[in-house]
């Protein structure tokens, strides 16, 4: 019936998996939980002990193969018809989390549960921007996400029929990583497979410090540059990505210099301001658009 698949890297998932196992065990369906650790630099003994739970398998990769390939490997190992992909840095919010998905296990389904954040800001001030960004940009109710379901697709917490997944799979990107979920959601759109969003959020625990978050953002934008080369004439794809949509507006109006010049002059100051804790997301958006033009 249900294969719960968790790609892991540098995270102690023992409590999370135990909670999932308890919920799944209380249902009347067959299930398995597979965790593949992608050659973490930090290993937790508690993770290895998860093999002692019934229907749970913890696997450690000998070498790092990347997020997309790791998810594809999880799907290959899955025995059941429905795959529930969950990121490792999560915690359960709803005691009926598993049951909320089981009722949607129907042919050709893709269901996104969503992402939530704690209401209180993190005690570690260096994680504040990542929390603030998630709270304001990623934590959205299902009715809002369903207005543009493919654009709102996220790999953090989603259910998919195995046969549907096998039609697409996660694309292995040559340049770094980032936007794998963007490509996956778009492939679903091209195949005519609808994405349905429900309110079945998990809490995102893995808050990067601002320096790491900014570097990951830049890395994702760098990767988007290569993706854009392939899809630059595909208006549907561009409309699904806010940054590319804004870029195209400035490009068509021949006004990219309005971003390029101030970004070139102020790049270091803006970056420093963000690193010092500036939570202005409009400034953050300007930095992302400027960075895309800069690396492009």
C-alpha positions as CSV (number, residue, x, y, z in Angstrom):
1,X,0.0,0.0,0.0
2,X,2.3,2.8,1.2
3,X,6.1,3.2,1.0
4,X,7.3,6.1,3.2
5,X,10.6,7.3,1.7
6,X,13.1,9.6,3.4
7,X,16.4,10.8,1.9
8,X,18.7,11.7,4.7
9,X,21.8,13.8,5.1
10,X,23.5,14.9,8.3
11,X,20.3,14.6,10.3
12,X,19.1,12.6,13.3
13,X,15.8,11.2,12.0
14,X,15.2,8.6,14.8
15,X,12.4,10.5,16.6
16,X,10.7,11.5,13.4
17,X,10.7,8.0,12.0
18,X,9.5,6.5,15.2
19,X,6.6,8.9,15.2
20,X,5.8,8.0,11.6
21,X,6.1,4.3,12.4
22,X,3.7,4.7,15.3
23,X,1.1,6.4,13.1
24,X,1.5,3.9,10.3
25,X,1.2,0.9,12.6
26,X,-2.1,2.2,13.8
27,X,-3.6,2.1,10.3
28,X,-5.0,-1.0,8.6
29,X,-2.7,-0.8,5.6
30,X,0.6,-2.4,4.7
31,X,3.5,0.0,4.9
32,X,7.3,0.3,4.9
33,X,9.6,3.1,5.8
34,X,12.9,3.4,3.9
35,X,15.6,5.9,4.8
36,X,18.7,6.2,2.7
37,X,21.5,8.2,4.2
38,X,23.5,9.8,1.4
39,X,27.0,9.3,2.9
40,X,26.5,11.9,5.7
41,X,29.5,13.6,7.2
42,X,27.8,13.3,10.6
43,X,26.4,9.9,11.4
44,X,24.0,9.2,14.2
45,X,23.9,5.8,16.0
46,X,20.2,6.3,16.6
47,X,19.5,6.2,12.9
48,X,21.1,2.8,12.5
49,X,19.0,1.5,15.4
50,X,15.9,2.3,13.3
51,X,16.5,-1.1,11.6
52,X,15.1,-2.7,14.8
53,X,11.6,-1.3,14.0
54,X,9.3,-3.5,12.0
55,X,8.9,-2.6,8.3
56,X,11.7,0.0,8.6
57,X,15.0,-0.1,6.6
58,X,17.9,2.3,7.1
59,X,20.5,2.3,4.4
60,X,23.8,4.1,4.3
61,X,25.2,5.0,0.9
62,X,28.9,4.3,0.4
63,X,29.3,7.6,-1.4
64,X,27.2,10.7,-1.9
65,X,25.0,10.5,-5.0
66,X,23.0,13.7,-4.6
67,X,19.4,14.4,-3.7
68,X,17.7,13.5,-7.0
69,X,19.5,10.2,-7.5
70,X,18.9,9.3,-3.9
71,X,15.2,9.9,-4.3
72,X,15.2,7.8,-7.5
73,X,16.9,5.0,-5.6
74,X,14.3,5.1,-2.8
75,X,11.6,4.8,-5.4
76,X,13.3,1.8,-7.0
77,X,13.5,0.0,-3.6
78,X,9.9,0.8,-2.7
79,X,7.6,-2.3,-2.7
80,X,4.2,-0.6,-2.6
81,X,2.0,1.3,-5.1
82,X,2.1,4.7,-3.3
83,X,5.2,6.6,-2.4
84,X,5.2,9.2,0.3
85,X,8.4,11.3,0.0
86,X,9.4,13.3,3.1
87,X,12.5,15.3,3.7
88,X,14.6,14.3,6.7
89,X,14.5,17.7,8.6
90,X,10.8,17.5,9.5
91,X,8.5,16.9,12.4
92,X,4.9,15.8,12.6
93,X,2.3,18.4,13.2
94,X,-0.9,16.4,12.8
95,X,-1.5,13.1,14.8
96,X,-3.5,12.0,11.7
97,X,-0.7,12.8,9.2
98,X,-0.5,9.3,7.7
99,X,-4.2,8.7,7.6
100,X,-4.7,12.1,5.9
101,X,-2.7,10.7,3.0
102,X,-4.1,7.2,2.9
103,X,-7.6,8.4,2.0
104,X,-6.0,10.0,-1.1
105,X,-4.2,6.8,-2.3
106,X,-5.9,6.6,-5.7
107,X,-4.6,6.0,-9.2
108,X,-2.4,8.7,-10.8
109,X,-2.5,11.0,-7.8
110,X,0.0,13.6,-6.7
111,X,-0.7,15.2,-3.4
112,X,1.3,17.9,-1.6
113,X,0.8,18.2,2.1
114,X,2.7,21.5,2.5
115,X,5.3,23.0,4.8
116,X,4.8,24.7,8.2
117,X,7.1,26.5,10.6
118,X,6.9,27.1,14.3
119,X,5.2,30.4,15.2
120,X,8.0,31.4,17.5
121,X,11.2,32.6,15.9
122,X,14.3,30.4,16.5
123,X,16.4,31.2,19.5
124,X,19.5,31.1,17.3
125,X,19.4,34.6,15.7
126,X,21.5,33.4,12.8
127,X,18.6,31.2,11.7
128,X,16.1,34.0,11.8
129,X,16.1,34.9,8.0
130,X,15.5,31.2,7.0
131,X,12.6,31.0,9.4
132,X,11.2,34.4,8.3
133,X,11.5,33.4,4.7
134,X,9.8,30.1,5.3
135,X,7.0,31.6,7.4
136,X,6.2,34.2,4.8
137,X,6.9,32.5,1.5
138,X,6.6,28.7,2.0
139,X,4.0,28.3,4.7
140,X,0.8,28.6,2.6
141,X,-2.6,27.0,3.1
142,X,-3.8,24.5,0.5
143,X,-6.4,26.8,-1.1
144,X,-3.7,29.3,-1.9
145,X,-1.2,26.6,-3.2
146,X,-4.0,25.2,-5.4
147,X,-4.3,28.5,-7.3
148,X,-1.0,27.6,-9.1
149,X,-0.5,23.9,-8.1
150,X,2.5,23.1,-10.2
151,X,4.4,26.2,-9.2
152,X,3.7,25.5,-5.6
153,X,4.9,21.9,-5.9
154,X,7.5,20.9,-3.2
155,X,9.4,17.7,-2.6
156,X,9.4,18.4,1.1
157,X,6.2,16.4,1.7
158,X,4.3,14.7,-1.1
159,X,2.4,11.5,-2.1
160,X,2.6,10.0,-5.6
161,X,1.5,6.8,-7.2
162,X,4.6,4.7,-8.0
163,X,3.5,4.2,-11.7
164,X,3.2,8.0,-12.0
165,X,6.6,8.5,-10.5
166,X,8.2,6.0,-12.9
167,X,7.0,8.1,-15.8
168,X,9.0,11.1,-14.6
169,X,11.6,10.5,-11.9
170,X,13.9,13.1,-10.6
171,X,16.2,14.6,-13.2
172,X,19.9,14.3,-12.4
173,X,21.3,17.8,-12.9
174,X,24.9,18.3,-14.2
175,X,25.5,21.6,-12.6
176,X,25.4,21.6,-8.8
177,X,21.9,21.2,-7.5
178,X,18.7,23.2,-6.9
179,X,15.3,23.4,-8.6
180,X,14.9,19.6,-8.9
181,X,11.4,20.1,-7.6
182,X,10.7,22.8,-10.1
183,X,11.6,20.4,-13.0
184,X,9.6,17.6,-11.4
185,X,6.5,19.7,-11.0
186,X,6.8,21.0,-14.6
187,X,7.2,17.4,-16.0
188,X,4.0,16.5,-14.2
189,X,2.3,19.5,-15.9
190,X,3.6,18.4,-19.3
191,X,2.3,14.9,-18.8
192,X,-1.1,16.4,-17.9
193,X,-0.9,15.0,-14.3
194,X,-2.7,17.2,-11.8
195,X,-1.2,18.2,-8.5
196,X,-3.6,18.5,-5.6
197,X,-2.5,20.4,-2.4
198,X,-4.0,19.6,0.9
199,X,-3.5,20.9,4.4
200,X,-1.3,18.1,5.8
201,X,1.8,20.1,6.7
202,X,5.0,18.9,8.3
203,X,7.1,21.3,10.4
204,X,10.4,22.2,8.8
205,X,13.1,21.9,11.4
206,X,16.3,22.3,9.3
207,X,16.8,26.0,9.5
208,X,20.1,27.0,7.9
209,X,22.0,29.9,9.3
210,X,21.9,33.1,7.1
211,X,25.3,32.5,5.6
212,X,24.4,28.9,4.5
213,X,20.9,29.9,3.4
214,X,22.3,32.7,1.2
215,X,25.0,30.4,-0.3
216,X,22.3,27.8,-1.1
217,X,20.2,30.5,-2.7
218,X,23.0,31.6,-4.8
219,X,23.8,28.0,-5.7
220,X,20.2,27.4,-6.7
221,X,20.2,30.6,-8.9
222,X,23.5,29.5,-10.5
223,X,21.8,26.2,-11.4
224,X,18.7,28.0,-12.7
225,X,20.9,29.7,-15.2
226,X,21.6,26.4,-16.9
227,X,18.0,25.3,-16.7
228,X,16.9,28.6,-18.2
229,X,19.0,27.9,-21.3
230,X,16.9,24.9,-22.0
231,X,13.5,26.4,-21.3
232,X,14.0,30.1,-22.3
233,X,11.4,29.7,-25.1
234,X,8.9,27.9,-22.9
235,X,6.5,30.5,-21.6
236,X,4.6,28.0,-19.4
237,X,7.8,27.0,-17.6
238,X,8.9,30.7,-17.1
239,X,5.5,31.6,-15.7
240,X,5.8,28.9,-13.0
241,X,9.0,30.5,-11.6
242,X,8.7,33.9,-10.1
243,X,12.3,34.9,-10.6
244,X,12.2,34.0,-14.3
245,X,8.9,35.7,-14.8
246,X,10.2,39.0,-13.5
247,X,13.4,38.6,-15.5
248,X,11.4,38.2,-18.7
249,X,9.4,41.3,-17.9
250,X,12.6,43.4,-17.6
251,X,14.2,41.6,-20.6
252,X,11.2,42.2,-23.0
253,X,11.1,45.9,-21.9
254,X,14.9,46.1,-22.4
255,X,15.2,47.4,-18.8
256,X,17.5,44.8,-17.3
257,X,20.0,47.6,-16.8
258,X,17.7,49.0,-14.1
259,X,18.6,45.8,-12.1
260,X,22.2,45.2,-13.4
261,X,23.7,48.6,-12.6
262,X,22.4,49.1,-9.0
263,X,23.2,45.4,-8.3
264,X,26.7,45.8,-9.6
265,X,27.3,48.9,-7.5
266,X,25.5,47.6,-4.3
267,X,26.0,43.9,-4.5
268,X,28.5,43.6,-1.6
269,X,26.6,46.1,0.6
270,X,23.2,44.3,0.1
271,X,24.8,40.9,0.7
272,X,26.4,42.2,3.9
273,X,23.1,43.7,5.0
274,X,21.4,40.3,4.5
275,X,24.1,38.5,6.4
276,X,23.7,41.0,9.3
277,X,20.1,40.1,9.7
278,X,18.1,42.4,7.3
279,X,14.7,40.6,7.0
280,X,13.4,42.7,4.1
281,X,12.2,40.1,1.6
282,X,11.8,42.7,-1.1
283,X,15.6,43.4,-0.8
284,X,16.2,39.7,-0.8
285,X,14.2,39.3,-4.0
286,X,16.1,42.1,-5.6
287,X,19.4,40.4,-4.7
288,X,18.2,37.1,-6.2
289,X,17.2,38.8,-9.5
290,X,20.4,40.8,-9.6
291,X,22.4,37.6,-8.9
292,X,20.7,35.8,-11.7
293,X,21.6,38.6,-14.1
294,X,25.1,38.7,-12.7
295,X,25.8,35.0,-13.2
296,X,23.9,34.9,-16.5
